[in-house]
Amino acid sequence: MDPDRFGRMMQIFECCVELPKPKQRAFIDEQCAEDGALRTELLRMLEHDQDQTADDSTGSFRSLIDSAMIEALDQHQLPETIGPYKVIRELGRGGMGVVYEAEQAHPKRRVAIKVVPGLGSGEQRRRLTQEAQALAMIEDPGVARIYESGTAEVFGSRTPYIAMELVEGEQIDRWVTSHGLGIDERIRLIARVADALQTAHSRGIIHRDLKPGNIKAIAERNGPGQPKVLDFGIARLRSKDLTLQTMTSPGSGPIGTLQYMSPEQFGADHLAVDARSDIYSLGAVAYTILAGTEPYDMTDATLAIAARTLSEQDPKPLSAHNRSLQGDIEIVIAKAMSRSPDRRYQTMEAFAADLRRILAHQPIVARPPSVPYLVARFVQRNTVVSVSFALITLLVIVGFFWVGQERGRAVAESQTSAAVSGFLVDMLRSIEPNTALGEEVTVREVLDNATERLEGGELGDQPETNARLRLVIAQVYLSLGQYEQAIAQTQQAVAILTMLHGERDIQVAHAIEQLAQIETLAGEYESAEAHFLEASALLERLGHSTVILNADGSLGHVYYWTGRIDESERYFRDAIEKLGDVDPATDARVGHTLSSLGSVLEHQGKLEQALEYHRQGVDAQIAFYGPDHTEIAEVYNDYGNTLDAAERYEEALQAHQRALDIRRERLDPRHPEMAVTMNNLALVYIHMGKSEQAIPMLEDAIDIRLASIGADHPATCASLGNLGRAYMETGDLERALTQYDRAVLAAESTVGADHIMSVIFRANRGDCFRRMGRLDDAKSVLLGEYDNAASMLGPEHFRAQAIASQVADLYHDLGLPEIETQWRTRAGG
């Protein structure tokens, strides 16, 4: 059963058992009027609960048994067995139960068994069942796995239990001290805990009692340790519109541990406690293991004092305990521990991402956000209802009329306007709370809903309107990095417009142009080339400009990515000539063309010419877009690549950092364009001898690219090879060799074995052999790849010279100085 359905079932049941018995069945009938299966399950649960209650109320015999069990457990007596498990020793106990180490015969393994004394109340039974359900839904190396749940006789009383993974580690705050972990290693450990909790949150599970005692660390071969989050005994299953239980235990105060509880956990509104409460608690845990002391002293605090302290006071800055913690890490932890949930990180993923930015020496997100930043972030990060409602309205309405105006078809007819208005109203109604049943609805979900309605025939009687809406929806999908959906919607629009107007129509030409540009970004080069040529020919027949070009979408880009560099150069030079004296402040194509030609010239080794075109491209784009548009990030990115190739690393670093700052302000962290800048910035770090900083950036870039454009895209191949280089430069040669094997295979299958990317990766693999002492293997590879590069690019090209330098290093290791000198000369030395 999925978490939402389970959550709904449990909430109905919790409400039901609070009602008088005569009203319980009627309540279930009312709540499950349209869900017979859920009604049947709830009636079974109710019958079981009433049976248990009746047993408990029949006399003192049951109570005596429970009392005997509780007394035995309180005296720390060990049960011999619990179900099929042989008990070895007690591991620990708390308000939510006793945990034993036990042995299972089949399969033979040691496990942890948890029981709760005196499960006479339905509420306690449900808690243990809930913990088992919660754990069973989480599959993550950072969370203790559940093996089984059941009921067994313990000291004469039938008692529910759960058997789970036995974690023989050390409490996280003690682990970092006993293992002498430095600040970076502690941050890395915290980030991995956040990863595990993100998995739990994605399954709808909130822990609610995070503290050092509930997080252990175990040894691993490399790294600071593998964290394991334990004890989900007071976890809450968070359906998107439902909550399983209240925040307090019967007859007690709020659930949690005072020093690590979020301020909202002390409040009466249990609905205010969501995943961000765990973010606060993990921030407090991080504070403890970084500062060496807890954020607040709650030694003698009453509940009221604790609540007031957490609600009104901030903890001391981390730097008050350790001056080396001043700066980004202090800001990140303070954001996680903000008293207001809205000012914290909104997901564990975001918290972990900022921690890793610190490790990679990248700018963090935890800064006071500007209004434009918030607006862009809400759209690009698939945000929830309140903001996405307004933004999607604005985006679609403005976009719709923009398309109409651009295509010379402004929407003026009242019938068309009414159709569009009606469609948008219904589309946006899907994200109103009453319609969405309280669920968080993302921009992506709204788009998917609109697409389904179009596919279902809505606006089928107004094909012109249907096609225009599809073109706008495709652009929004593209802005979210959803290439497949963007292509599908544009293809539909092309088909509809062609049916309406025939093939010789300006709207059809522009729709095909949009399709080709999206296909270029998605790496579908064969289709993109065909569609660019089709659109260009059609525009020419209609007497329009045939220069089809934006930042990443043109026939010149297709030529570049498919290794036809000379054709790419001719295309961009021809585009510059056709644009003639066009003012760059009035036409974005001027800046795009200049920057693109710069990248082509860099590939050809003409670095000074390339830099000049890039500088002109940057100036032209700023004249058109202003200094902070995402298109400016693209030209800075290309400029930084060429500066890197020219070994002007500090300038390259500044250019890529500028691109990263712009994109981070406006894009989702998982957007494909973020991977572009992360990859290229990492490459600069490698060339500067800072490969340790490059590795996490490249790992993130690869994850993003695999998810968005797939493994068979040249950009993904580039990141794979760059990661191999980073491993090699840090001396992790076995890992580097494995990574190069992966990169070579990917490149050869994607761009071909005779592409310069494949040549470079094979040469770097040869250099890895040299560093491993496998000199014969290195010689065979490097000499062959130098010949390939020299014949492909010319011996004077900087890439051929780079391989010549690797060959020179090989002959140095072979003890042949005369031959080494010859190769140093070929390398330009």
N, C-alpha and C positions, 0 to 999 in steps of 0.2 A: 504494500500500500504506500502511495507516495506521501510525502510529509504534509502536503496541504489537506489531503483527504483524511489522513490520520488525525491531523490537528482539528479538523472540523468535527470528526466523530468524537474525539475526547472532550471537546468543549461542550457539545450537546450533552454528553454523558455527565460531565461535571455539573452542568446546570440541572439536569434531570434529577440526580440523586439528592439535590437540595430541596426538591419539591415534596409535598405530601404524597404518599404512595398512590392514592386514588387518581392523582393528576399526572403521574409519570408517563403512562402509556399514551395518554392523549397528547402530551407534550412531544413525545417522540414521533407520533403520527403527524403532528403539525409541522415539525422541523424537517421530516423526511418525506413529505408528500409526493415528491417527484423522484425519489431515490429509494426504491424498494429494497435493494441490496443493503444499503446503509441502515435502513430501518430494521431489517432482520438481524444484522450484526449488533445493533444497539440493544434490541430486545434480549438477545442472548447475554450480553454483558449485564443488563439490568437483572435478569433472572439469577445469574451467577452471584451478583453483588447481594441480592436479597437473601439467597441461600446462605452466603457467608455471614450476613448480619443475623439471620435466624440462628445459625449455629452458635454465634457468639452470645446470643441472648437467652439460650435455652437453660443456662444454669451456670454454676461456678466451675464446672469441670474444665471447660475450655480455658477460662481465665486462670485457673490453677496451673494448667499446662504452660500457658504463655508466661506466667509469672516464674515458673520453674526454669524455663528456658532463659528468660532475661537474667534471673539470678545467676545461673550457671555462666552466662556470657560475661556478666559483670565481674564475676570472680576469675575471669580469664581462663575458664576451663576450655579445653580444646575438644570439639566434637571429633570423633574418630573419622567419620566420613561425612560428606555432604553430597548426596546423590552418588554418582559414580566416581567421585573424587576422594582420594585419601588425603586428609588434612595433615600438613607437616608442622606449620607454626602460624602464629598470629603475626600479621604484618602491621596492622594499625587499626585504629577505631576513631570514630567521631560521631557527630550528631546524626549522620545519615547512615551509620552502619558499622559493621566489623568486616575487615578484609583478612583473609587467610591465604597463605601459600599452600597449594595442594598439588597432588600428582594425579595425572590422568593416565590410565593404562593404555587406552587405544584412542588416538595415537599417543605414544608415550611422550609426555611432555609435562612440564610444570606450569601451573596456571595460578592466577589470583581469583579467589572466590569471594564474592561480596554477599552478605546477608544483613538484614535489618531486624533487630530484636523486636518482638511484640508487634508483628504486623497484623494486629487485630483491626485496625482502622482501614477502611477502604482507601482513604487518602494516602496512607503510607504504602499500601500495596500498589496503588497506581503509580506512586513515585518510582518504585523499583522497576516496575514494568516500563515506565517511561524512560528510565535511564538505559535499560536494555534496548528499547526501540531507538533511542537517540544514538547510542554507540553503534548499533547495527547499520545505521545509515551513513556512517562516516568511514570512508576508506582513505586513509592518509598515513604515511609513515610517522607523522608526528602525533598520532592519536593511538592510544592503546586499543587493540582490536578486541571485539567481543567474540567469544567462541560459542556460547550457549546460554540460554536462560531456562529455568525450570523451577520445580518445587520439590523440596526434600524434607525429610524429618530431621529436625535438629533438637536434641534433648527432648524428644517426645512431642514436638510441635511442628506441624506442617508449615514450612517456611520457604518463601520464594528466594531464589538466588540467581546470580549471574556469574558465569565463568568467563574470564577475560585474560588477555595477554599479561604475563608476569613481566613487569618492567623492573629489572635489577639495576637501577641507576642511582644517581644521587640527586637530591633536591637542587634545583637549578642555581639558587644563590650560593649554596655550598660548593657546587661543582665548579663554578667560575673561579672561586677562591682556591680550592684545593688543586686545581689544574693550572693555576697561574695565568688565566686567560687575559690577554690585553684588551684594550677598549674595542678595537675593530672586531676581535673574535667574539666579544660579548654582544656587540651590535649584530653580527652575523647570526648568532644564536637566537636573539630576540626576533629577527626577521623570519627565521624558520618556524618559530612558535606562531608568529602571525600567519604564515602560510597554512599551518595546520588548522588554525581557528577559522581562516577564510573558507577552508573546505567545510568545516562544520556549519558556518553561517550560510554557505551556499546550499546546504541541505535543510536550512530552516532551523538550526539548532543554536541556541545561545547558552553559553556555559554558566554564567552568573556567579561563579565562585572562583575566579582565577586568582591564584596567589602562588608564591614560590613552592609551597608544599604540595601543590597540585600539578607541578611541572617538574619532571625529572629529566636528566640528561644521561645518555649512555655513550660509551666509547664508540668511536668509528675510526676507520683507518686514516683518513685525512679529514681535517676540519675540526671545528671547536667542539663537536659532539652532536649527537642526534637527540633533539628534545622530544619528549613524550608528554602530551597533555593527559592528565588523569582526572578521575572523579567527576563524571557528569551527573552526579546524584541529584543536583538541584537544577539541572539544565532545563531550559524551557524550549519546547518545540514551537517555533514561530511560523504559523501559517501566515500568509500574506495579509489575511484579514482577521485572524483569530488568535486567541491566546489560550493556552491550556489551563493555566492555573494562576492563582493570585501570588503576590510576591511574599506573602507571609505564611509562616507555619501556624497551624492552629494554636492559639494561646502563646505565641511568641512574637518576636520582632521580625524585621526584615531578614531575608535569607542572604547569607554572605559572610565575609570576614572583614571586620571594620576597616582595617588599614588599606584594603584593596577594593572596597566597594565604591561604586560610582555614586555621586550625590543623588541621582534620581532613584537609586535603590532604596533610599530612606523615605521616599514619598509615598503618598496613598494611591497615586495613579500608576497601577502596575503596567498599563499599556505604554507608559513613557519609557519603560525599560526595554531596549532593543539591542541589536548587535553592537551599537556604539558604547553600551555599558561595558562589554567585554574589551573594547578598545581602550577605555579608560583604565580598566583593571590591568591590562597588559602593559599600559604605560606606567602604572604604579610598580609593577613587577620589574620593568626595565629600569625605572628610577632606582629601585633597591639594588639591583645587581651592578649598576654602573656607579652609583654613589657609595655603595656599601652600607647604606642605612635606609630605613623606610621613609617614605615621603612625609608621614605624620607620626607623631608620638601618641599612640592611643592606649598606652599602658593602663591608665586608670580611668579612661574615658567612659562615661555612661553613653547609652544609645543617643540621648538627646544632644550631649556635647559632641559626639562624633558626627551626628547629622549636621549640626551647626558649623562645625569646623570645615567639613568637606564642602558645604554649600556656600561658605562665606570667605574662605581663605585658600590661597594658592600655596603649594609647598615651596620651600626655598629653592632657588635655581640650582640646577645640578652643579654649576661652577662654584657655588658656595662650599661644596664638599671637595671638589677637585677642579682646579683651574683649567686643566686640560680638557674638561667637558664643556667649556665655553664655546658658543657658536652654534653650528647647525644641529648637533645632537641635542643640545639644550632646547632649541626651538622645537625640534620634532617631538621630544618627550612632553614638552609643555603643551603642544597642540593636542597630543593624544590624551592628556590629562585635563583638558579644558573642562571647566565646570558645566558649561553649556554643551549638550550633545551636538548641536548644530555647528559648533566651532571646532569640533574634533575632526579627525579623519572620518569619512563616512563609511569606509570599508577597511577591513584588515589588509586587503590587497594594497590599498593606497598607503597605509601605514608602512607596510613592508617595502613598498617601492621607494619611499623617502629614505628609509634606513639604508637601502642598497645604493641610493644616490650618494649618501655620505661616504660609503665605502669606495665608490667609484670616483669620488671627488667631483661630483656633478652638483649643480645648483638644486636645492630642494624646493619642493612645492609649498612647504609650510611658510608662506609669507602672507601678509595682509593682502587679500585679493581685491583687484579693481573691479568696478562694475562690468566693463566690457569682458574682462576675463571670466567673471561668473556666468555671464550670458553664454559666451562661447563654450565654456566648459559644460554647462548643463545640456546643451544640444549634443556636443561631440561625445560626451560620456554616457549617452543613453539615459538621461536623467528621468526623474519621476514626474508624476502628474502635474503638480502645480506650475512648474516652469515649462515643461514640455508642451503643456496645453497652449500657453501663449506663444511659444516659439514656433511650434509646428504650424499654428494658424498663420502667423506672420510669414513664415518661410514659404508655405504652399501658396498663399494668396498672392504675395509679391512675386514669387517665382512664376505662378501661372500667368499673371498679366505681363510679366517680363518676356516670357516665351511668346505670348501673343504679339507683343509689340515688336520683338526682334524678328519674328517671322512675317511681319507685315499683316498680321491677322488679329488686331486688338479686339478683345471681346466686348462687343457693344450690344448685341441682341439680348433683349430681356430674357428670352427663353434659355439661352446659354448661361447667362449670369445666374438665373434662378437654379439651373441644374448644378452649377458649380457650388453655389452657396449651400444648396441642400446636401450635396455630397460632403462638403467640408463640415457642416453641422453634424451630420451623422457620424462622420469619421472622428470628430473630436468628442462626440458624446461617449465614444468607447473608452475615454479616459476620465470621465466624470466618476466620482466616488460611487454613486448609486449604481451606475451601469457596470463598473469594474469590480463591484463588490469589495471595495477597499483595497484591491491589489495595487501594488506599485506597477505603473505602466510606463514603459520606456518609449522613446522616439522610434526605436526599431520595431517595437510591437505595434505602434500606431501605423507605421508604414506597411507592415505585414498585413494588418487588418484592412487597410485601404486597398492593398493589392488584391487580397482575396475577394473583396467586393467587386472590384473591376473584373477580375477573372470570372466571377459569378454572373456577369452580365449587366451589372449596373452601369448606366450611361451607355449601354450598347446601342441605344437609339440615337445617341449623339456622338458619333465616332470622332469628330474633330475635337470635341472637349475631352473625350476619353484619351486620345493620343497625347494631347498637351499635358494632361495631368500625369500621364505615365512618364513623359520626359522630365517633368519636375521631380517626381518621386525618384526617378533614376539618379538625378543629381544629388538628392538628399542621401540616398543609399551610398553614392560615391563618396560623399563627405564623411560618412561613417566607416569608410574602407570596405564596404560590402560590394565587391566588384561583381560577383555572380548575379546578385539581384539587380544591380544597376544595368548590367548587360541585358538581362531578360526583359526588363521594362522598356529599354530603348529599342530592342528588337521588335517588341509588340507595337511600339509607336511607329516605327518605320513601316511595318506591314500595314497598319491602319491608314497611315497617310498616303502610302503608295496606292492602296485600293481606292482612296478618295480622289486623289489628284493625278494619278499616273506617275511615271518615273521622272518626268521633266517638270519638277516643281521645286521651288526654293525651300519649302518646308521639309520636303523629303531629303534634299541635299544636306540641310543642316542637321537633320536627325541622323543620317548616315555618318556625318562628321562626328557627332557626339558619340555614336557607337564605336567608331574607330579609335577615338581618343581613350575611351574607357578600356577597350580591348588592349591598347598599348600598355596602360597601367597594369592590367591583369596579366601581361606577358603572353597574350594570345596574338603573336606577331603575324602569323600567316593571315588570319582573318582581318587583323587591323590593316595590313598592307592592302589587301583587296578592297576594303571599304574606303580607305583614304584615296586610292586611285579612282574608285567609283564616284566619291563625293567631288573630287577635284575635277573630273571630266564633266560631271553634271553642272557644277558651278561655272565652268568655262563656257558650256553651251548656253547657259542662261545669262552670260555676260557679267558675272560677278568675280571678285578676287578669288584666286585659287590658292592663296597662301593660307593653308590650314595649320594652325600652330598654336599651342599653349605650352605650359611648363614641361609637360611630359608626353604630350600627345601630338605627334606629327609623323609624316612619312620619314623625315630625317631621323627621328628617334628610333623608328623601327629598323632603319638601315644600321644605325649605331649599335643597337642591342643584338643584331644578328651578324655583326662582324663585318659589315660592308662599309667600312670607314670612309673610303673615297667617295662613295655615293652619298653618304651622309654629309660630307663636306660640301659637295656640289649642291645638295638640296638647300643647305642653310645659306650658302653664298648667293644662290639664285633667289632665295627668299629676301635677303637683304637688298638685292638689286630691285626686286619687284616692289618692295615697300618704299624704296627711293627716299624722298624727302619727308616722309610721314613723321609728324611730331611724336616722339615717344610718350609724351604726356597725354596723348589722345588715343594711342593704340598700343595695347599691351604686347602685341606680337613683335614689336621692335625689340624690346628688352629680352623677350624669350629667345628670339633668333640670335641675338648677339651672345647671350650666355651659352646657348646650345653650341654655337660654332666654337666658342672657347673650349668647351669640353671635348669636341672633336679634335681640335688642334693639340690639346694636351695628350690625347691618345696617340697622336702622330709624333709626339716628342717635341713639338714646336712650342715650348713652354712660354717664352717671352711674348709671342703673338697671342697665345691663349690667355695669358694674364691681362693683356690689354683689352681683349674682347670681353673678358669677365668684368673688368672695371666699368666698361661702357654699359654692359648689361645691368649691373647693379644700379648705376646712376639712372638708366632708363626706367627700370622697374620702380625705383623709388619715386620718380617723377610721375608715374602713372598710378601706383597703388598707395603711395605714402610709405613711411619707414617701417611699419609694424605689421603689414599684411603677410599672410602665410606664403604668398608667392615670393615675397622678399626672402623668406627662409630658403626657398629653393635655389635662388641665384647665389645667396651666400654659401650654401652647401656646395654648389659647383665651383665657386671661386675658391673655397677652402680646399677642395680636392686638388686643384691645380697648384695652389700654394704648397700643399703637402708634397706633390710630385717634384716641385722645384726646391724641396728641402728648406722651405721657409716656414719652419714648424710653428714658431710662436704666432706668426700672422695667421697660419692655417687654423690654429687652435682658437684664435679670436673669432675668425669667420664662422667656424662650426659652432662655437659657443653662442654666437649671435643667432644662428639658425635654430639652435636648440631652445634658446630662450623664447623665441617667437612661437615655435611650435608647441612648446609646453604650455604657453599661455592660452592656446586656442584649440588644442587637439586632445583627444583622449590619449592616455598613456600607451594604449595598445594600438593606436592608429598606425597604418603602414608607413606613413611619412615620418613618424617618430623613429622607426627603425632605420630609415635612411641616414638621419643625422647621427644616431647612436653608433652605427656601423662606421661612418666616416670619421667621427671624433675618436673612436677607439683606434682606428688605423693611425691617426696622428700620434696618439699616446704610444703605440707600439714603436713608431719611428723615433720617438723622443726617449725611448728606453724605459717607458712606464707601462709595461705590458700588464702588470698586476691590476692597474686601473682599467685596462681595456677589457679584461676577461668578462666581468659581470655585465658590461654594456653589450658585448657581442652576444653573450648568452641570451640576454633580453631581446636583442634585435632578431636573433634566429627564431626565438619563440614567436615573436610578432609576425615575422615573415612566413613561417610555416603555417600559422593560423590564417593569414590573410591572402597570400599569393601562392602558397604551396612550395613544395621542395623543388619543383622543376622550373623555377624562375631564376634568371641570371643573378638577380639581387640576392636571393637566398644563397646561391652558390658562393657569391662573393663573401658573405658573412661567414659561411662555413670555413672557407679557406683562411680568412682573417683570424678566426678563432684558433686554427691550427698554428698560425704564425705566433699568436700571443702565447700559446702554450709552449712553443719552442723557445721563445725568447726568455721565458721564465725558467727554463731548464727542465720542464716536465716533458721529456722527449717521447716517452712511450705514449702518453696521451696525445701529444702533437702528431705522432705518426698515425695513430688511429683516426684522428680528426682529418688529417690530410688524405687518408684513404677514402674517407667519406666525401670530402670536398672534390677530389679528382673524379670519383664515380659520378657525383651529381653534375659537375661541370661538363664532363664528356657526354653525358646523356642529354644535357640541356642545350648547350651551345656548340657541342662538337669537340672531338679530340684535337682538331687543328686550330681551335680558337685560342687567342692569346691568354685568356683566363685559364684554360686547361694547361697551357704551357707553363705559366707562372706557378700554378699549384704543384705540378709535377716537379718543377725545379726546386721549389721550397721543400718538397718531400725528399729530394735528393740531398739538400742541405741538412735536413734532419738526420739522414743516414750518416752524413759526415760527422755531425756532432755526437752521434752514438758510437763512432769508431768503426762504422761499416764502410770503409773507404772505397772498396771495390764497387759496392752497390752505388755509392755516391757518384763515383767517376762515370759509371755507365749512364746514369740518369742525367747528370749535369751537362756532360758534353753533348748529349743528344738534344737536350732542351735548349742549350745555347744556339746550336745550329738552327733549330726551329725558329727561335725568336729572331735571330739575325736575318734569316731568309724572309721571314714574315714582315719585320719592321725595319730592317737595316741594322748593321752593326753599331751605328752611332746613336740609335734610339736608347733612351734612358732605361727602358725595361731590359733590352738586350745587354746593356752594360751592367745592370744589376746582377744578371745571371753570370756574366763574366767575372764579377767580383766574387761570387760564390765559388766559381771554378778556381780562382786564385787562392781562396782560403783552403780549398781541397789540396792543391799542390803544396801549400805551406805545411799542411798536416802530413803530407807524404814525404816531406823533407827534400823537395826539389825546388830550390830557390830560383834557379834560372827560368824554369817554366812558370813559376809563380809570377815573376817580374813581367813576363810576356803577357800574362792574363791581366795583371794590374794595368798595363798599358791599354789593353782592349777595354778595360772597365772605365777608362777615362782618367785613371790616376797617374 
